[in-house]
C-alpha cells in the first residue's frame, strides 16, 4: 500500500480529480458509513489508512451528508 500525505501537488491533484469524485459516487450509490468509505478508498486506490487520508475522507463524508 501507499502512503499519501496530501502535501505534494500531485497528491492533492489525485484527491481532487480521482479520489473525491469516486468517493462521492460511492457514497451516493451506497449510503454507507465513514468506515466503509475509508475502506473503499484504501482498497480502490491501494492506499494506507493514514490520519491524513482518514481526515480527508471524513471531511468529504461530512460535506456530502451535511454533517
N, CA, C and O atoms as CSV, one atom per row, in Angstrom:
chain,resi,resn,atom,element,x,y,z
A,1,UNK,N,N,0.833,-1.173,0.000
A,1,UNK,CA,C,0.000,0.000,0.000
A,1,UNK,C,C,0.884,1.245,0.000
A,1,UNK,O,O,2.067,1.199,0.337
A,2,UNK,N,N,0.275,2.333,-0.383
A,2,UNK,CA,C,0.998,3.583,-0.497
A,2,UNK,C,C,0.517,4.578,0.545
A,2,UNK,O,O,-0.667,4.628,0.878
A,3,UNK,N,N,1.446,5.363,1.050
A,3,UNK,CA,C,1.092,6.424,1.974
A,3,UNK,C,C,0.924,7.725,1.205
A,3,UNK,O,O,1.741,8.060,0.347
A,4,UNK,N,N,-0.136,8.452,1.516
A,4,UNK,CA,C,-0.336,9.778,0.937
A,4,UNK,C,C,-0.328,10.776,2.078
A,4,UNK,O,O,-0.967,10.566,3.109
A,5,UNK,N,N,0.388,11.841,1.888
A,5,UNK,CA,C,0.435,12.881,2.915
A,5,UNK,C,C,-0.343,14.117,2.509
A,5,UNK,O,O,-0.558,15.012,3.326
A,6,UNK,N,N,-0.766,14.176,1.256
A,6,UNK,CA,C,-1.513,15.309,0.720
A,6,UNK,C,C,-0.749,16.619,0.870
A,6,UNK,O,O,-1.332,17.675,1.114
A,7,UNK,N,N,0.567,16.524,0.718
A,7,UNK,CA,C,1.390,17.723,0.783
A,7,UNK,C,C,1.957,18.090,-0.581
A,7,UNK,O,O,2.319,19.245,-0.810
A,8,UNK,N,N,2.038,17.138,-1.474
A,8,UNK,CA,C,2.570,17.442,-2.797
A,8,UNK,C,C,1.422,17.794,-3.740
A,8,UNK,O,O,0.280,17.385,-3.529
A,9,UNK,N,N,1.736,18.540,-4.755
A,9,UNK,CA,C,0.720,18.950,-5.722
A,9,UNK,C,C,0.093,17.745,-6.409
A,9,UNK,O,O,-1.108,17.743,-6.678
A,10,UNK,N,N,0.884,16.727,-6.693
A,10,UNK,CA,C,0.337,15.550,-7.379
A,10,UNK,C,C,-0.627,14.778,-6.486
A,10,UNK,O,O,-1.613,14.232,-6.981
A,11,UNK,N,N,-0.366,14.718,-5.183
A,11,UNK,CA,C,-1.274,14.035,-4.269
A,11,UNK,C,C,-2.586,14.805,-4.117
A,11,UNK,O,O,-3.664,14.213,-4.090
A,12,UNK,N,N,-2.483,16.111,-4.020
A,12,UNK,CA,C,-3.688,16.941,-3.928
A,12,UNK,C,C,-4.481,16.847,-5.229
A,12,UNK,O,O,-5.710,16.763,-5.212
A,13,UNK,N,N,-3.780,16.861,-6.340
A,13,UNK,CA,C,-4.413,16.733,-7.650
A,13,UNK,C,C,-5.121,15.379,-7.758
A,13,UNK,O,O,-6.245,15.311,-8.254
A,14,UNK,N,N,-4.482,14.312,-7.305
A,14,UNK,CA,C,-5.093,12.985,-7.335
A,14,UNK,C,C,-6.360,12.957,-6.497
A,14,UNK,O,O,-7.360,12.363,-6.900
A,15,UNK,N,N,-6.325,13.597,-5.330
A,15,UNK,CA,C,-7.505,13.633,-4.467
A,15,UNK,C,C,-8.642,14.371,-5.178
A,15,UNK,O,O,-9.762,13.865,-5.260
A,16,UNK,N,N,-8.352,15.560,-5.687
A,16,UNK,CA,C,-9.389,16.397,-6.295
A,16,UNK,C,C,-9.985,15.793,-7.562
A,16,UNK,O,O,-11.190,15.904,-7.787
A,17,UNK,N,N,-9.177,15.171,-8.374
A,17,UNK,CA,C,-9.659,14.696,-9.667
A,17,UNK,C,C,-10.034,13.220,-9.710
A,17,UNK,O,O,-10.846,12.817,-10.543
A,18,UNK,N,N,-9.467,12.419,-8.842
A,18,UNK,CA,C,-9.711,10.976,-8.901
A,18,UNK,C,C,-10.462,10.449,-7.679
A,18,UNK,O,O,-11.524,9.840,-7.806
A,19,UNK,N,N,-9.907,10.689,-6.515
A,19,UNK,CA,C,-10.439,10.049,-5.314
A,19,UNK,C,C,-11.765,10.671,-4.872
A,19,UNK,O,O,-12.741,9.950,-4.665
A,20,UNK,N,N,-11.815,11.985,-4.725
A,20,UNK,CA,C,-13.025,12.628,-4.207
A,20,UNK,C,C,-14.261,12.353,-5.065
A,20,UNK,O,O,-15.299,11.990,-4.512
A,21,UNK,N,N,-14.197,12.510,-6.394
A,21,UNK,CA,C,-15.397,12.208,-7.188
A,21,UNK,C,C,-15.825,10.743,-7.097
A,21,UNK,O,O,-17.019,10.444,-7.058
A,22,UNK,N,N,-14.862,9.840,-7.062
A,22,UNK,CA,C,-15.178,8.417,-6.946
A,22,UNK,C,C,-15.801,8.122,-5.595
A,22,UNK,O,O,-16.745,7.338,-5.496
A,23,UNK,N,N,-15.272,8.751,-4.553
A,23,UNK,CA,C,-15.822,8.579,-3.212
A,23,UNK,C,C,-17.249,9.118,-3.140
A,23,UNK,O,O,-18.120,8.473,-2.555
A,24,UNK,N,N,-17.501,10.285,-3.723
A,24,UNK,CA,C,-18.858,10.846,-3.715
A,24,UNK,C,C,-19.848,9.927,-4.438
A,24,UNK,O,O,-20.979,9.751,-3.988
A,25,UNK,N,N,-19.423,9.355,-5.542
A,25,UNK,CA,C,-20.286,8.420,-6.271
A,25,UNK,C,C,-20.575,7.184,-5.411
A,25,UNK,O,O,-21.709,6.706,-5.367
A,26,UNK,N,N,-19.551,6.675,-4.735
A,26,UNK,CA,C,-19.722,5.525,-3.846
A,26,UNK,C,C,-20.709,5.849,-2.732
A,26,UNK,O,O,-21.586,5.039,-2.432
A,27,UNK,N,N,-20.581,7.026,-2.113
A,27,UNK,CA,C,-21.481,7.402,-1.031
A,27,UNK,C,C,-22.910,7.567,-1.532
A,27,UNK,O,O,-23.858,7.193,-0.841
A,28,UNK,N,N,-23.069,8.120,-2.719
A,28,UNK,CA,C,-24.395,8.315,-3.290
A,28,UNK,C,C,-25.074,6.982,-3.591
A,28,UNK,O,O,-26.267,6.814,-3.340
A,29,UNK,N,N,-24.327,6.063,-4.116
A,29,UNK,CA,C,-24.891,4.773,-4.507
A,29,UNK,C,C,-25.133,3.834,-3.334
A,29,UNK,O,O,-25.987,2.950,-3.415
A,30,UNK,N,N,-24.391,4.015,-2.245
A,30,UNK,CA,C,-24.440,3.037,-1.160
A,30,UNK,C,C,-24.949,3.566,0.168
A,30,UNK,O,O,-25.292,2.770,1.042
A,31,UNK,N,N,-25.011,4.873,0.353
A,31,UNK,CA,C,-25.435,5.465,1.638
A,31,UNK,C,C,-24.772,4.733,2.801
A,31,UNK,O,O,-25.437,4.146,3.655
A,32,UNK,N,N,-23.474,4.784,2.806
A,32,UNK,CA,C,-22.650,3.994,3.711
A,32,UNK,C,C,-22.128,4.829,4.878
A,32,UNK,O,O,-22.400,6.027,4.963
A,33,UNK,N,N,-21.385,4.199,5.765
A,33,UNK,CA,C,-20.810,4.923,6.896
A,33,UNK,C,C,-19.353,5.298,6.599
A,33,UNK,O,O,-18.787,4.902,5.579
A,34,UNK,N,N,-18.772,6.060,7.505
A,34,UNK,CA,C,-17.417,6.571,7.321
A,34,UNK,C,C,-16.389,5.446,7.205
A,34,UNK,O,O,-15.492,5.521,6.365
A,35,UNK,N,N,-16.503,4.422,8.021
A,35,UNK,CA,C,-15.532,3.315,7.975
A,35,UNK,C,C,-15.534,2.629,6.616
A,35,UNK,O,O,-14.476,2.296,6.082
A,36,UNK,N,N,-16.715,2.420,6.060
A,36,UNK,CA,C,-16.794,1.807,4.733
A,36,UNK,C,C,-16.183,2.710,3.673
A,36,UNK,O,O,-15.572,2.229,2.718
A,37,UNK,N,N,-16.344,4.005,3.840
A,37,UNK,CA,C,-15.753,4.955,2.886
A,37,UNK,C,C,-14.236,4.902,2.925
A,37,UNK,O,O,-13.587,4.898,1.879
A,38,UNK,N,N,-13.672,4.861,4.112
A,38,UNK,CA,C,-12.211,4.755,4.242
A,38,UNK,C,C,-11.727,3.443,3.634
A,38,UNK,O,O,-10.744,3.426,2.893
A,39,UNK,N,N,-12.410,2.354,3.941
A,39,UNK,CA,C,-12.036,1.054,3.375
A,39,UNK,C,C,-12.115,1.072,1.854
A,39,UNK,O,O,-11.239,0.533,1.177
A,40,UNK,N,N,-13.164,1.691,1.318
A,40,UNK,CA,C,-13.348,1.773,-0.126
A,40,UNK,C,C,-12.182,2.506,-0.783
A,40,UNK,O,O,-11.607,2.020,-1.757
A,41,UNK,N,N,-11.840,3.666,-0.253
A,41,UNK,CA,C,-10.748,4.469,-0.831
A,41,UNK,C,C,-9.427,3.711,-0.730
A,41,UNK,O,O,-8.669,3.655,-1.698
A,42,UNK,N,N,-9.154,3.137,0.418
A,42,UNK,CA,C,-7.894,2.402,0.600
A,42,UNK,C,C,-7.799,1.220,-0.359
A,42,UNK,O,O,-6.751,0.973,-0.955
A,43,UNK,N,N,-8.888,0.506,-0.497
A,43,UNK,CA,C,-8.893,-0.664,-1.361
A,43,UNK,C,C,-8.786,-0.288,-2.834
A,43,UNK,O,O,-7.965,-0.845,-3.562
A,44,UNK,N,N,-9.605,0.647,-3.268
A,44,UNK,CA,C,-9.645,1.001,-4.680
A,44,UNK,C,C,-8.362,1.677,-5.157
A,44,UNK,O,O,-7.895,1.412,-6.266
A,45,UNK,N,N,-7.792,2.546,-4.328
A,45,UNK,CA,C,-6.616,3.309,-4.730
A,45,UNK,C,C,-5.320,2.774,-4.119
A,45,UNK,O,O,-4.269,3.401,-4.254
A,46,UNK,N,N,-5.385,1.624,-3.452
A,46,UNK,CA,C,-4.212,0.978,-2.856
A,46,UNK,C,C,-3.454,1.935,-1.936
A,46,UNK,O,O,-2.256,2.166,-2.098
A,47,UNK,N,N,-4.193,2.487,-0.962
A,47,UNK,CA,C,-3.616,3.457,-0.031
A,47,UNK,C,C,-3.699,2.941,1.393
A,47,UNK,O,O,-4.561,2.128,1.728
A,48,UNK,N,N,-2.788,3.428,2.225
A,48,UNK,CA,C,-2.828,3.155,3.656
A,48,UNK,C,C,-3.831,4.104,4.312
A,48,UNK,O,O,-4.026,5.228,3.849
A,49,UNK,N,N,-4.452,3.652,5.373
A,49,UNK,CA,C,-5.396,4.488,6.117
A,49,UNK,C,C,-4.627,5.371,7.101
A,49,UNK,O,O,-4.674,5.158,8.312
A,50,UNK,N,N,-3.926,6.354,6.566
A,50,UNK,CA,C,-3.183,7.294,7.412
A,50,UNK,C,C,-4.156,8.289,8.029
A,50,UNK,O,O,-5.305,8.402,7.602
A,51,UNK,N,N,-3.680,9.003,9.035
A,51,UNK,CA,C,-4.512,10.028,9.661
A,51,UNK,C,C,-4.963,11.070,8.642
A,51,UNK,O,O,-6.107,11.525,8.672
A,52,UNK,N,N,-4.056,11.443,7.739
A,52,UNK,CA,C,-4.385,12.446,6.730
A,52,UNK,C,C,-5.479,11.950,5.790
A,52,UNK,O,O,-6.389,12.700,5.438
A,53,UNK,N,N,-5.388,10.694,5.387
A,53,UNK,CA,C,-6.398,10.131,4.495
A,53,UNK,C,C,-7.745,10.037,5.201
A,53,UNK,O,O,-8.773,10.402,4.629
A,54,UNK,N,N,-7.747,9.557,6.417
A,54,UNK,CA,C,-8.996,9.450,7.176
A,54,UNK,C,C,-9.625,10.824,7.350
A,54,UNK,O,O,-10.842,10.965,7.222
A,55,UNK,N,N,-8.819,11.837,7.640
A,55,UNK,CA,C,-9.340,13.201,7.773
A,55,UNK,C,C,-9.961,13.690,6.466
A,55,UNK,O,O,-11.030,14.299,6.477
A,56,UNK,N,N,-9.303,13.429,5.356
A,56,UNK,CA,C,-9.829,13.835,4.044
A,56,UNK,C,C,-11.150,13.136,3.751
A,56,UNK,O,O,-12.107,13.769,3.304
A,57,UNK,N,N,-11.200,11.833,4.002
A,57,UNK,CA,C,-12.427,11.078,3.756
A,57,UNK,C,C,-13.534,11.562,4.689
A,57,UNK,O,O,-14.682,11.702,4.267
A,58,UNK,N,N,-13.199,11.818,5.949
A,58,UNK,CA,C,-14.197,12.308,6.904
A,58,UNK,C,C,-14.741,13.672,6.480
A,58,UNK,O,O,-15.943,13.911,6.583
A,59,UNK,N,N,-13.882,14.558,6.009
A,59,UNK,CA,C,-14.339,15.864,5.531
A,59,UNK,C,C,-15.281,15.719,4.346
A,59,UNK,O,O,-16.309,16.393,4.271
A,60,UNK,N,N,-14.924,14.841,3.428
A,60,UNK,CA,C,-15.773,14.599,2.257
A,60,UNK,C,C,-17.100,13.969,2.686
A,60,UNK,O,O,-18.157,14.329,2.168
A,61,UNK,N,N,-17.043,13.042,3.621
A,61,UNK,CA,C,-18.238,12.376,4.141
A,61,UNK,C,C,-19.177,13.388,4.797
A,61,UNK,O,O,-20.377,13.399,4.524
A,62,UNK,N,N,-18.620,14.237,5.664
A,62,UNK,CA,C,-19.423,15.248,6.359
A,62,UNK,C,C,-20.032,16.240,5.373
A,62,UNK,O,O,-21.193,16.627,5.509
A,63,UNK,N,N,-19.260,16.641,4.400
A,63,UNK,CA,C,-19.753,17.570,3.388
A,63,UNK,C,C,-20.877,16.936,2.565
A,63,UNK,O,O,-21.883,17.585,2.276
A,64,UNK,N,N,-20.704,15.693,2.197
A,64,UNK,CA,C,-21.690,15.007,1.358
A,64,UNK,C,C,-23.010,14.803,2.094
A,64,UNK,O,O,-24.078,15.037,1.528
A,65,UNK,N,N,-22.946,14.369,3.345
A,65,UNK,CA,C,-24.142,14.069,4.099
A,65,UNK,C,C,-24.625,15.248,4.956
A,65,UNK,O,O,-25.576,15.110,5.726
A,66,UNK,N,N,-23.974,16.395,4.819
A,66,UNK,CA,C,-24.422,17.601,5.503
A,66,UNK,C,C,-24.244,17.586,7.006
A,66,UNK,O,O,-25.031,18.190,7.735
A,67,UNK,N,N,-23.215,16.900,7.472
A,67,UNK,CA,C,-22.942,16.872,8.913
A,67,UNK,C,C,-22.097,18.040,9.336
A,67,UNK,O,O,-21.772,18.172,10.516
